[in-house]
């Protein structure tokens, strides 16, 4: 995949992961202690995302993660336009 497509893919997943984290926080699924830990993990993941996107298996891994988040949050049922 060319670099521009990788950057677009990275940005798409960055926005999706942030959307799920915001949903978890807004619905009280993450408590204050959990939120701090989740935000730390999310910051680390997002800072490494551009590098991770260059791995051949990244799209499959990211899709699995998003599906797991969706199973937890049911966010795609709330916003059917954004199904994965």
PyMOL Python script that loads the backbone (N, CA, C, O; Angstrom):
from pymol import cmd

cmd.read_pdbstr("""\
ATOM      1  N   UNK A   1       0.849  -1.175   0.000  1.00  0.00           N
ATOM      2  CA  UNK A   1       0.000   0.000   0.000  1.00  0.00           C
ATOM      3  C   UNK A   1       0.894   1.237   0.000  1.00  0.00           C
ATOM      4  O   UNK A   1       1.902   1.283   0.705  1.00  0.00           O
ATOM      5  N   UNK A   2       0.523   2.229  -0.787  1.00  0.00           N
ATOM      6  CA  UNK A   2       1.364   3.421  -0.885  1.00  0.00           C
ATOM      7  C   UNK A   2       1.255   4.276   0.386  1.00  0.00           C
ATOM      8  O   UNK A   2       0.291   4.152   1.141  1.00  0.00           O
ATOM      9  N   UNK A   3       2.244   5.136   0.615  1.00  0.00           N
ATOM     10  CA  UNK A   3       2.297   5.932   1.853  1.00  0.00           C
ATOM     11  C   UNK A   3       1.060   6.790   2.099  1.00  0.00           C
ATOM     12  O   UNK A   3       0.620   6.923   3.241  1.00  0.00           O
ATOM     13  N   UNK A   4       0.499   7.370   1.052  1.00  0.00           N
ATOM     14  CA  UNK A   4      -0.676   8.227   1.236  1.00  0.00           C
ATOM     15  C   UNK A   4      -1.874   7.416   1.720  1.00  0.00           C
ATOM     16  O   UNK A   4      -2.632   7.873   2.577  1.00  0.00           O
ATOM     17  N   UNK A   5      -2.042   6.233   1.181  1.00  0.00           N
ATOM     18  CA  UNK A   5      -3.137   5.362   1.627  1.00  0.00           C
ATOM     19  C   UNK A   5      -2.910   4.914   3.064  1.00  0.00           C
ATOM     20  O   UNK A   5      -3.862   4.821   3.838  1.00  0.00           O
ATOM     21  N   UNK A   6      -1.658   4.633   3.430  1.00  0.00           N
ATOM     22  CA  UNK A   6      -1.346   4.248   4.815  1.00  0.00           C
ATOM     23  C   UNK A   6      -1.675   5.375   5.775  1.00  0.00           C
ATOM     24  O   UNK A   6      -2.215   5.135   6.855  1.00  0.00           O
ATOM     25  N   UNK A   7      -1.351   6.608   5.389  1.00  0.00           N
ATOM     26  CA  UNK A   7      -1.660   7.754   6.251  1.00  0.00           C
ATOM     27  C   UNK A   7      -3.166   7.920   6.405  1.00  0.00           C
ATOM     28  O   UNK A   7      -3.656   8.196   7.500  1.00  0.00           O
ATOM     29  N   UNK A   8      -3.888   7.755   5.322  1.00  0.00           N
ATOM     30  CA  UNK A   8      -5.353   7.863   5.383  1.00  0.00           C
ATOM     31  C   UNK A   8      -5.926   6.762   6.271  1.00  0.00           C
ATOM     32  O   UNK A   8      -6.847   7.012   7.049  1.00  0.00           O
ATOM     33  N   UNK A   9      -5.395   5.558   6.163  1.00  0.00           N
ATOM     34  CA  UNK A   9      -5.838   4.449   6.993  1.00  0.00           C
ATOM     35  C   UNK A   9      -5.544   4.725   8.464  1.00  0.00           C
ATOM     36  O   UNK A   9      -6.380   4.475   9.332  1.00  0.00           O
ATOM     37  N   UNK A  10      -4.362   5.237   8.731  1.00  0.00           N
ATOM     38  CA  UNK A  10      -3.986   5.581  10.097  1.00  0.00           C
ATOM     39  C   UNK A  10      -4.931   6.626  10.667  1.00  0.00           C
ATOM     40  O   UNK A  10      -5.373   6.499  11.809  1.00  0.00           O
ATOM     41  N   UNK A  11      -5.246   7.645   9.899  1.00  0.00           N
ATOM     42  CA  UNK A  11      -6.135   8.706  10.378  1.00  0.00           C
ATOM     43  C   UNK A  11      -7.548   8.171  10.608  1.00  0.00           C
ATOM     44  O   UNK A  11      -8.199   8.536  11.587  1.00  0.00           O
ATOM     45  N   UNK A  12      -8.021   7.312   9.715  1.00  0.00           N
ATOM     46  CA  UNK A  12      -9.345   6.713   9.889  1.00  0.00           C
ATOM     47  C   UNK A  12      -9.408   5.944  11.201  1.00  0.00           C
ATOM     48  O   UNK A  12     -10.338   6.140  11.984  1.00  0.00           O
ATOM     49  N   UNK A  13      -8.433   5.068  11.456  1.00  0.00           N
ATOM     50  CA  UNK A  13      -8.456   4.279  12.685  1.00  0.00           C
ATOM     51  C   UNK A  13      -8.264   5.152  13.915  1.00  0.00           C
ATOM     52  O   UNK A  13      -8.844   4.879  14.966  1.00  0.00           O
ATOM     53  N   UNK A  14      -7.462   6.191  13.797  1.00  0.00           N
ATOM     54  CA  UNK A  14      -7.281   7.121  14.916  1.00  0.00           C
ATOM     55  C   UNK A  14      -8.629   7.736  15.301  1.00  0.00           C
ATOM     56  O   UNK A  14      -8.985   7.770  16.478  1.00  0.00           O
ATOM     57  N   UNK A  15      -9.367   8.217  14.315  1.00  0.00           N
ATOM     58  CA  UNK A  15     -10.671   8.822  14.584  1.00  0.00           C
ATOM     59  C   UNK A  15     -11.653   7.805  15.161  1.00  0.00           C
ATOM     60  O   UNK A  15     -12.422   8.131  16.066  1.00  0.00           O
ATOM     61  N   UNK A  16     -11.632   6.587  14.649  1.00  0.00           N
ATOM     62  CA  UNK A  16     -12.544   5.558  15.144  1.00  0.00           C
ATOM     63  C   UNK A  16     -12.229   5.173  16.591  1.00  0.00           C
ATOM     64  O   UNK A  16     -13.139   5.068  17.414  1.00  0.00           O
ATOM     65  N   UNK A  17     -10.961   4.964  16.905  1.00  0.00           N
ATOM     66  CA  UNK A  17     -10.611   4.600  18.277  1.00  0.00           C
ATOM     67  C   UNK A  17     -10.974   5.718  19.249  1.00  0.00           C
ATOM     68  O   UNK A  17     -11.455   5.451  20.350  1.00  0.00           O
ATOM     69  N   UNK A  18     -10.749   6.953  18.852  1.00  0.00           N
ATOM     70  CA  UNK A  18     -11.125   8.078  19.712  1.00  0.00           C
ATOM     71  C   UNK A  18     -12.636   8.146  19.899  1.00  0.00           C
ATOM     72  O   UNK A  18     -13.115   8.453  20.990  1.00  0.00           O
ATOM     73  N   UNK A  19     -13.383   7.863  18.845  1.00  0.00           N
ATOM     74  CA  UNK A  19     -14.839   7.871  18.925  1.00  0.00           C
ATOM     75  C   UNK A  19     -15.333   6.820  19.916  1.00  0.00           C
ATOM     76  O   UNK A  19     -16.238   7.087  20.707  1.00  0.00           O
ATOM     77  N   UNK A  20     -14.749   5.643  19.875  1.00  0.00           N
ATOM     78  CA  UNK A  20     -15.153   4.598  20.812  1.00  0.00           C
ATOM     79  C   UNK A  20     -14.776   4.961  22.246  1.00  0.00           C
ATOM     80  O   UNK A  20     -15.555   4.730  23.171  1.00  0.00           O
ATOM     81  N   UNK A  21     -13.602   5.520  22.431  1.00  0.00           N
ATOM     82  CA  UNK A  21     -13.198   5.926  23.772  1.00  0.00           C
ATOM     83  C   UNK A  21     -14.139   6.993  24.311  1.00  0.00           C
ATOM     84  O   UNK A  21     -14.542   6.924  25.472  1.00  0.00           O
ATOM     85  N   UNK A  22     -14.493   7.965  23.505  1.00  0.00           N
ATOM     86  CA  UNK A  22     -15.426   9.009  23.924  1.00  0.00           C
ATOM     87  C   UNK A  22     -16.784   8.414  24.279  1.00  0.00           C
ATOM     88  O   UNK A  22     -17.416   8.833  25.248  1.00  0.00           O
ATOM     89  N   UNK A  23     -17.228   7.441  23.497  1.00  0.00           N
ATOM     90  CA  UNK A  23     -18.505   6.783  23.767  1.00  0.00           C
ATOM     91  C   UNK A  23     -18.455   6.042  25.111  1.00  0.00           C
ATOM     92  O   UNK A  23     -19.396   6.117  25.900  1.00  0.00           O
ATOM     93  N   UNK A  24     -17.365   5.335  25.361  1.00  0.00           N
ATOM     94  CA  UNK A  24     -17.219   4.615  26.629  1.00  0.00           C
ATOM     95  C   UNK A  24     -17.242   5.587  27.805  1.00  0.00           C
ATOM     96  O   UNK A  24     -17.852   5.302  28.835  1.00  0.00           O
ATOM     97  N   UNK A  25     -16.588   6.716  27.657  1.00  0.00           N
ATOM     98  CA  UNK A  25     -16.555   7.715  28.728  1.00  0.00           C
ATOM     99  C   UNK A  25     -17.923   8.358  28.919  1.00  0.00           C
ATOM    100  O   UNK A  25     -18.389   8.514  30.048  1.00  0.00           O
ATOM    101  N   UNK A  26     -18.555   8.727  27.830  1.00  0.00           N
ATOM    102  CA  UNK A  26     -19.840   9.422  27.908  1.00  0.00           C
ATOM    103  C   UNK A  26     -20.932   8.547  28.524  1.00  0.00           C
ATOM    104  O   UNK A  26     -21.865   9.063  29.140  1.00  0.00           O
ATOM    105  N   UNK A  27     -20.823   7.251  28.363  1.00  0.00           N
ATOM    106  CA  UNK A  27     -21.844   6.345  28.879  1.00  0.00           C
ATOM    107  C   UNK A  27     -21.476   5.743  30.233  1.00  0.00           C
ATOM    108  O   UNK A  27     -22.143   4.826  30.710  1.00  0.00           O
ATOM    109  N   UNK A  28     -20.431   6.251  30.840  1.00  0.00           N
ATOM    110  CA  UNK A  28     -20.059   5.810  32.177  1.00  0.00           C
ATOM    111  C   UNK A  28     -19.478   4.414  32.250  1.00  0.00           C
ATOM    112  O   UNK A  28     -19.370   3.842  33.334  1.00  0.00           O
ATOM    113  N   UNK A  29     -19.100   3.857  31.105  1.00  0.00           N
ATOM    114  CA  UNK A  29     -18.509   2.518  31.101  1.00  0.00           C
ATOM    115  C   UNK A  29     -17.115   2.558  31.705  1.00  0.00           C
ATOM    116  O   UNK A  29     -16.668   1.598  32.333  1.00  0.00           O
ATOM    117  N   UNK A  30     -16.434   3.680  31.508  1.00  0.00           N
ATOM    118  CA  UNK A  30     -15.126   3.876  32.122  1.00  0.00           C
ATOM    119  C   UNK A  30     -15.283   4.774  33.330  1.00  0.00           C
ATOM    120  O   UNK A  30     -15.740   5.911  33.209  1.00  0.00           O
ATOM    121  N   UNK A  31     -14.909   4.275  34.485  1.00  0.00           N
ATOM    122  CA  UNK A  31     -14.917   5.092  35.690  1.00  0.00           C
ATOM    123  C   UNK A  31     -13.720   6.018  35.674  1.00  0.00           C
ATOM    124  O   UNK A  31     -12.911   5.965  34.748  1.00  0.00           O
ATOM    125  N   UNK A  32     -13.592   6.870  36.687  1.00  0.00           N
ATOM    126  CA  UNK A  32     -12.508   7.854  36.682  1.00  0.00           C
ATOM    127  C   UNK A  32     -11.137   7.183  36.690  1.00  0.00           C
ATOM    128  O   UNK A  32     -10.238   7.628  35.976  1.00  0.00           O
ATOM    129  N   UNK A  33     -10.953   6.128  37.476  1.00  0.00           N
ATOM    130  CA  UNK A  33      -9.682   5.407  37.482  1.00  0.00           C
ATOM    131  C   UNK A  33      -9.450   4.674  36.183  1.00  0.00           C
ATOM    132  O   UNK A  33      -8.343   4.683  35.645  1.00  0.00           O
ATOM    133  N   UNK A  34     -10.490   4.039  35.679  1.00  0.00           N
ATOM    134  CA  UNK A  34     -10.398   3.341  34.403  1.00  0.00           C
ATOM    135  C   UNK A  34     -10.126   4.321  33.269  1.00  0.00           C
ATOM    136  O   UNK A  34      -9.360   4.027  32.351  1.00  0.00           O
ATOM    137  N   UNK A  35     -10.746   5.463  33.340  1.00  0.00           N
ATOM    138  CA  UNK A  35     -10.600   6.474  32.292  1.00  0.00           C
ATOM    139  C   UNK A  35      -9.146   6.911  32.183  1.00  0.00           C
ATOM    140  O   UNK A  35      -8.616   7.042  31.080  1.00  0.00           O
ATOM    141  N   UNK A  36      -8.506   7.134  33.309  1.00  0.00           N
ATOM    142  CA  UNK A  36      -7.109   7.568  33.295  1.00  0.00           C
ATOM    143  C   UNK A  36      -6.234   6.513  32.632  1.00  0.00           C
ATOM    144  O   UNK A  36      -5.385   6.838  31.802  1.00  0.00           O
ATOM    145  N   UNK A  37      -6.440   5.251  32.997  1.00  0.00           N
ATOM    146  CA  UNK A  37      -5.658   4.168  32.403  1.00  0.00           C
ATOM    147  C   UNK A  37      -5.966   4.035  30.918  1.00  0.00           C
ATOM    148  O   UNK A  37      -5.052   3.879  30.107  1.00  0.00           O
ATOM    149  N   UNK A  38      -7.251   4.094  30.553  1.00  0.00           N
ATOM    150  CA  UNK A  38      -7.651   3.955  29.154  1.00  0.00           C
ATOM    151  C   UNK A  38      -7.088   5.097  28.315  1.00  0.00           C
ATOM    152  O   UNK A  38      -6.639   4.873  27.191  1.00  0.00           O
ATOM    153  N   UNK A  39      -7.107   6.310  28.843  1.00  0.00           N
ATOM    154  CA  UNK A  39      -6.568   7.446  28.104  1.00  0.00           C
ATOM    155  C   UNK A  39      -5.069   7.293  27.886  1.00  0.00           C
ATOM    156  O   UNK A  39      -4.557   7.642  26.823  1.00  0.00           O
ATOM    157  N   UNK A  40      -4.362   6.773  28.890  1.00  0.00           N
ATOM    158  CA  UNK A  40      -2.923   6.540  28.750  1.00  0.00           C
ATOM    159  C   UNK A  40      -2.625   5.514  27.672  1.00  0.00           C
ATOM    160  O   UNK A  40      -1.736   5.707  26.842  1.00  0.00           O
ATOM    161  N   UNK A  41      -3.367   4.434  27.693  1.00  0.00           N
ATOM    162  CA  UNK A  41      -3.189   3.392  26.676  1.00  0.00           C
ATOM    163  C   UNK A  41      -3.552   3.943  25.301  1.00  0.00           C
ATOM    164  O   UNK A  41      -2.851   3.700  24.319  1.00  0.00           O
ATOM    165  N   UNK A  42      -4.635   4.674  25.244  1.00  0.00           N
ATOM    166  CA  UNK A  42      -5.078   5.244  23.974  1.00  0.00           C
ATOM    167  C   UNK A  42      -4.043   6.225  23.423  1.00  0.00           C
ATOM    168  O   UNK A  42      -3.738   6.197  22.231  1.00  0.00           O
ATOM    169  N   UNK A  43      -3.508   7.082  24.273  1.00  0.00           N
ATOM    170  CA  UNK A  43      -2.471   8.032  23.828  1.00  0.00           C
ATOM    171  C   UNK A  43      -1.261   7.284  23.267  1.00  0.00           C
ATOM    172  O   UNK A  43      -0.727   7.654  22.221  1.00  0.00           O
ATOM    173  N   UNK A  44      -0.835   6.239  23.960  1.00  0.00           N
ATOM    174  CA  UNK A  44       0.317   5.452  23.510  1.00  0.00           C
ATOM    175  C   UNK A  44       0.008   4.796  22.166  1.00  0.00           C
ATOM    176  O   UNK A  44       0.816   4.844  21.239  1.00  0.00           O
ATOM    177  N   UNK A  45      -1.160   4.190  22.077  1.00  0.00           N
ATOM    178  CA  UNK A  45      -1.553   3.520  20.839  1.00  0.00           C
ATOM    179  C   UNK A  45      -1.622   4.514  19.684  1.00  0.00           C
ATOM    180  O   UNK A  45      -1.103   4.246  18.601  1.00  0.00           O
ATOM    181  N   UNK A  46      -2.257   5.650  19.911  1.00  0.00           N
ATOM    182  CA  UNK A  46      -2.402   6.639  18.850  1.00  0.00           C
ATOM    183  C   UNK A  46      -1.061   7.235  18.439  1.00  0.00           C
ATOM    184  O   UNK A  46      -0.858   7.557  17.269  1.00  0.00           O
ATOM    185  N   UNK A  47      -0.154   7.383  19.387  1.00  0.00           N
ATOM    186  CA  UNK A  47       1.165   7.913  19.026  1.00  0.00           C
ATOM    187  C   UNK A  47       1.961   6.905  18.211  1.00  0.00           C
ATOM    188  O   UNK A  47       2.808   7.290  17.405  1.00  0.00           O
ATOM    189  N   UNK A  48       1.698   5.620  18.411  1.00  0.00           N
ATOM    190  CA  UNK A  48       2.396   4.573  17.663  1.00  0.00           C
ATOM    191  C   UNK A  48       1.649   4.139  16.401  1.00  0.00           C
ATOM    192  O   UNK A  48       2.168   3.352  15.610  1.00  0.00           O
ATOM    193  N   UNK A  49       0.449   4.646  16.216  1.00  0.00           N
ATOM    194  CA  UNK A  49      -0.415   4.166  15.142  1.00  0.00           C
ATOM    195  C   UNK A  49       0.207   4.312  13.760  1.00  0.00           C
ATOM    196  O   UNK A  49       0.102   3.400  12.940  1.00  0.00           O
ATOM    197  N   UNK A  50       0.847   5.433  13.490  1.00  0.00           N
ATOM    198  CA  UNK A  50       1.455   5.618  12.172  1.00  0.00           C
ATOM    199  C   UNK A  50       2.499   4.542  11.882  1.00  0.00           C
ATOM    200  O   UNK A  50       2.594   4.055  10.756  1.00  0.00           O
ATOM    201  N   UNK A  51       3.277   4.175  12.888  1.00  0.00           N
ATOM    202  CA  UNK A  51       4.292   3.133  12.704  1.00  0.00           C
ATOM    203  C   UNK A  51       3.644   1.760  12.570  1.00  0.00           C
ATOM    204  O   UNK A  51       4.087   0.933  11.773  1.00  0.00           O
ATOM    205  N   UNK A  52       2.609   1.524  13.340  1.00  0.00           N
ATOM    206  CA  UNK A  52       1.924   0.236  13.322  1.00  0.00           C
ATOM    207  C   UNK A  52       1.227   0.024  11.977  1.00  0.00           C
ATOM    208  O   UNK A  52       1.154  -1.106  11.494  1.00  0.00           O
ATOM    209  N   UNK A  53       0.722   1.080  11.379  1.00  0.00           N
ATOM    210  CA  UNK A  53       0.012   0.979  10.101  1.00  0.00           C
ATOM    211  C   UNK A  53       0.899   0.430   8.989  1.00  0.00           C
ATOM    212  O   UNK A  53       0.382  -0.065   7.988  1.00  0.00           O
ATOM    213  N   UNK A  54       2.197   0.504   9.136  1.00  0.00           N
ATOM    214  CA  UNK A  54       3.095   0.012   8.092  1.00  0.00           C
ATOM    215  C   UNK A  54       3.247  -1.500   8.131  1.00  0.00           C
ATOM    216  O   UNK A  54       3.800  -2.080   7.197  1.00  0.00           O
ATOM    217  N   UNK A  55       2.778  -2.147   9.169  1.00  0.00           N
ATOM    218  CA  UNK A  55       2.869  -3.609   9.241  1.00  0.00           C
ATOM    219  C   UNK A  55       1.832  -4.222   8.311  1.00  0.00           C
ATOM    220  O   UNK A  55       0.719  -3.712   8.185  1.00  0.00           O
ATOM    221  N   UNK A  56       2.200  -5.301   7.672  1.00  0.00           N
ATOM    222  CA  UNK A  56       1.322  -5.926   6.693  1.00  0.00           C
ATOM    223  C   UNK A  56      -0.009  -6.369   7.278  1.00  0.00           C
ATOM    224  O   UNK A  56      -1.037  -6.290   6.606  1.00  0.00           O
ATOM    225  N   UNK A  57      -0.001  -6.828   8.503  1.00  0.00           N
ATOM    226  CA  UNK A  57      -1.221  -7.373   9.118  1.00  0.00           C
ATOM    227  C   UNK A  57      -2.044  -6.322   9.860  1.00  0.00           C
ATOM    228  O   UNK A  57      -3.044  -6.665  10.491  1.00  0.00           O
ATOM    229  N   UNK A  58      -1.647  -5.050   9.800  1.00  0.00           N
ATOM    230  CA  UNK A  58      -2.343  -4.035  10.572  1.00  0.00           C
ATOM    231  C   UNK A  58      -3.833  -3.914  10.257  1.00  0.00           C
ATOM    232  O   UNK A  58      -4.628  -3.863  11.195  1.00  0.00           O
ATOM    233  N   UNK A  59      -4.257  -3.865   8.990  1.00  0.00           N
ATOM    234  CA  UNK A  59      -5.699  -3.705   8.741  1.00  0.00           C
ATOM    235  C   UNK A  59      -6.540  -4.787   9.417  1.00  0.00           C
ATOM    236  O   UNK A  59      -7.607  -4.490   9.953  1.00  0.00           O
ATOM    237  N   UNK A  60      -6.084  -6.011   9.400  1.00  0.00           N
ATOM    238  CA  UNK A  60      -6.842  -7.093  10.043  1.00  0.00           C
ATOM    239  C   UNK A  60      -6.863  -6.924  11.560  1.00  0.00           C
ATOM    240  O   UNK A  60      -7.894  -7.151  12.194  1.00  0.00           O
ATOM    241  N   UNK A  61      -5.745  -6.532  12.141  1.00  0.00           N
ATOM    242  CA  UNK A  61      -5.669  -6.324  13.591  1.00  0.00           C
ATOM    243  C   UNK A  61      -6.562  -5.158  14.003  1.00  0.00           C
ATOM    244  O   UNK A  61      -7.320  -5.267  14.967  1.00  0.00           O
ATOM    245  N   UNK A  62      -6.477  -4.050  13.284  1.00  0.00           N
ATOM    246  CA  UNK A  62      -7.288  -2.877  13.615  1.00  0.00           C
ATOM    247  C   UNK A  62      -8.770  -3.178  13.458  1.00  0.00           C
ATOM    248  O   UNK A  62      -9.577  -2.755  14.286  1.00  0.00           O
ATOM    249  N   UNK A  63      -9.136  -3.896  12.420  1.00  0.00           N
ATOM    250  CA  UNK A  63     -10.543  -4.236  12.229  1.00  0.00           C
ATOM    251  C   UNK A  63     -11.055  -5.122  13.369  1.00  0.00           C
ATOM    252  O   UNK A  63     -12.178  -4.946  13.842  1.00  0.00           O
ATOM    253  N   UNK A  64     -10.237  -6.060  13.799  1.00  0.00           N
ATOM    254  CA  UNK A  64     -10.628  -6.918  14.929  1.00  0.00           C
ATOM    255  C   UNK A  64     -10.807  -6.096  16.198  1.00  0.00           C
ATOM    256  O   UNK A  64     -11.762  -6.305  16.947  1.00  0.00           O
ATOM    257  N   UNK A  65      -9.893  -5.164  16.442  1.00  0.00           N
ATOM    258  CA  UNK A  65     -10.016  -4.304  17.620  1.00  0.00           C
ATOM    259  C   UNK A  65     -11.291  -3.474  17.561  1.00  0.00           C
ATOM    260  O   UNK A  65     -12.007  -3.360  18.555  1.00  0.00           O
ATOM    261  N   UNK A  66     -11.575  -2.895  16.401  1.00  0.00           N
ATOM    262  CA  UNK A  66     -12.785  -2.089  16.261  1.00  0.00           C
ATOM    263  C   UNK A  66     -14.042  -2.937  16.433  1.00  0.00           C
ATOM    264  O   UNK A  66     -15.018  -2.479  17.028  1.00  0.00           O
ATOM    265  N   UNK A  67     -14.031  -4.149  15.925  1.00  0.00           N
ATOM    266  CA  UNK A  67     -15.177  -5.037  16.101  1.00  0.00           C
ATOM    267  C   UNK A  67     -15.371  -5.375  17.573  1.00  0.00           C
ATOM    268  O   UNK A  67     -16.502  -5.457  18.051  1.00  0.00           O
ATOM    269  N   UNK A  68     -14.267  -5.572  18.291  1.00  0.00           N
ATOM    270  CA  UNK A  68     -14.369  -5.841  19.728  1.00  0.00           C
ATOM    271  C   UNK A  68     -14.915  -4.631  20.480  1.00  0.00           C
ATOM    272  O   UNK A  68     -15.748  -4.778  21.374  1.00  0.00           O
ATOM    273  N   UNK A  69     -14.448  -3.434  20.118  1.00  0.00           N
ATOM    274  CA  UNK A  69     -14.993  -2.227  20.731  1.00  0.00           C
ATOM    275  C   UNK A  69     -16.481  -2.102  20.424  1.00  0.00           C
ATOM    276  O   UNK A  69     -17.272  -1.727  21.289  1.00  0.00           O
ATOM    277  N   UNK A  70     -16.852  -2.416  19.193  1.00  0.00           N
ATOM    278  CA  UNK A  70     -18.255  -2.307  18.814  1.00  0.00           C
ATOM    279  C   UNK A  70     -19.107  -3.318  19.568  1.00  0.00           C
ATOM    280  O   UNK A  70     -20.238  -3.014  19.948  1.00  0.00           O
ATOM    281  N   UNK A  71     -18.584  -4.501  19.786  1.00  0.00           N
ATOM    282  CA  UNK A  71     -19.311  -5.500  20.571  1.00  0.00           C
ATOM    283  C   UNK A  71     -19.550  -4.979  21.980  1.00  0.00           C
ATOM    284  O   UNK A  71     -20.623  -5.189  22.546  1.00  0.00           O
ATOM    285  N   UNK A  72     -18.569  -4.309  22.543  1.00  0.00           N
ATOM    286  CA  UNK A  72     -18.686  -3.753  23.890  1.00  0.00           C
ATOM    287  C   UNK A  72     -19.637  -2.568  23.941  1.00  0.00           C
ATOM    288  O   UNK A  72     -20.445  -2.457  24.863  1.00  0.00           O
ATOM    289  N   UNK A  73     -19.544  -1.683  22.953  1.00  0.00           N
ATOM    290  CA  UNK A  73     -20.292  -0.423  23.013  1.00  0.00           C
ATOM    291  C   UNK A  73     -21.602  -0.438  22.245  1.00  0.00           C
ATOM    292  O   UNK A  73     -22.508   0.337  22.554  1.00  0.00           O
ATOM    293  N   UNK A  74     -21.717  -1.295  21.264  1.00  0.00           N
ATOM    294  CA  UNK A  74     -22.882  -1.327  20.362  1.00  0.00           C
ATOM    295  C   UNK A  74     -23.042   0.018  19.644  1.00  0.00           C
ATOM    296  O   UNK A  74     -24.154   0.416  19.298  1.00  0.00           O
ATOM    297  N   UNK A  75     -21.943   0.697  19.429  1.00  0.00           N
ATOM    298  CA  UNK A  75     -21.965   2.023  18.826  1.00  0.00           C
ATOM    299  C   UNK A  75     -22.490   1.992  17.395  1.00  0.00           C
ATOM    300  O   UNK A  75     -23.157   2.937  16.973  1.00  0.00           O
ATOM    301  N   UNK A  76     -22.214   0.949  16.649  1.00  0.00           N
ATOM    302  CA  UNK A  76     -22.707   0.908  15.270  1.00  0.00           C
ATOM    303  C   UNK A  76     -24.228   0.810  15.229  1.00  0.00           C
ATOM    304  O   UNK A  76     -24.844   1.238  14.252  1.00  0.00           O
ATOM    305  N   UNK A  77     -24.843   0.256  16.271  1.00  0.00           N
ATOM    306  CA  UNK A  77     -26.304   0.197  16.327  1.00  0.00           C
ATOM    307  C   UNK A  77     -26.888   1.589  16.565  1.00  0.00           C
ATOM    308  O   UNK A  77     -27.993   1.892  16.114  1.00  0.00           O
ATOM    309  N   UNK A  78     -26.142   2.426  17.273  1.00  0.00           N
ATOM    310  CA  UNK A  78     -26.574   3.796  17.541  1.00  0.00           C
ATOM    311  C   UNK A  78     -26.384   4.659  16.297  1.00  0.00           C
ATOM    312  O   UNK A  78     -27.206   5.528  16.008  1.00  0.00           O
ATOM    313  N   UNK A  79     -25.300   4.416  15.565  1.00  0.00           N
ATOM    314  CA  UNK A  79     -24.966   5.185  14.378  1.00  0.00           C
ATOM    315  C   UNK A  79     -24.730   4.216  13.223  1.00  0.00           C
ATOM    316  O   UNK A  79     -23.582   3.913  12.900  1.00  0.00           O
ATOM    317  N   UNK A  80     -25.810   3.722  12.593  1.00  0.00           N
ATOM    318  CA  UNK A  80     -25.674   2.691  11.568  1.00  0.00           C
ATOM    319  C   UNK A  80     -24.875   3.125  10.341  1.00  0.00           C
ATOM    320  O   UNK A  80     -24.427   2.267   9.580  1.00  0.00           O
ATOM    321  N   UNK A  81     -24.683   4.420  10.124  1.00  0.00           N
ATOM    322  CA  UNK A  81     -23.869   4.879   9.000  1.00  0.00           C
ATOM    323  C   UNK A  81     -22.424   4.479   9.164  1.00  0.00           C
ATOM    324  O   UNK A  81     -21.691   4.403   8.178  1.00  0.00           O
ATOM    325  N   UNK A  82     -21.991   4.221  10.392  1.00  0.00           N
ATOM    326  CA  UNK A  82     -20.585   4.009  10.691  1.00  0.00           C
ATOM    327  C   UNK A  82     -20.246   2.555  10.975  1.00  0.00           C
ATOM    328  O   UNK A  82     -19.278   2.279  11.683  1.00  0.00           O
ATOM    329  N   UNK A  83     -21.003   1.642  10.452  1.00  0.00           N
ATOM    330  CA  UNK A  83     -20.733   0.208  10.679  1.00  0.00           C
ATOM    331  C   UNK A  83     -19.418  -0.190  10.044  1.00  0.00           C
ATOM    332  O   UNK A  83     -18.995   0.365   9.030  1.00  0.00           O
ATOM    333  N   UNK A  84     -18.776  -1.183  10.679  1.00  0.00           N
ATOM    334  CA  UNK A  84     -17.478  -1.683  10.185  1.00  0.00           C
ATOM    335  C   UNK A  84     -17.681  -2.979   9.471  1.00  0.00           C
ATOM    336  O   UNK A  84     -16.719  -3.570   8.979  1.00  0.00           O
TER     337      UNK A  84
END
""", "prot")
cmd.dss("prot")
cmd.show_as("cartoon", "prot")
cmd.util.cbc("prot")
cmd.orient("prot")
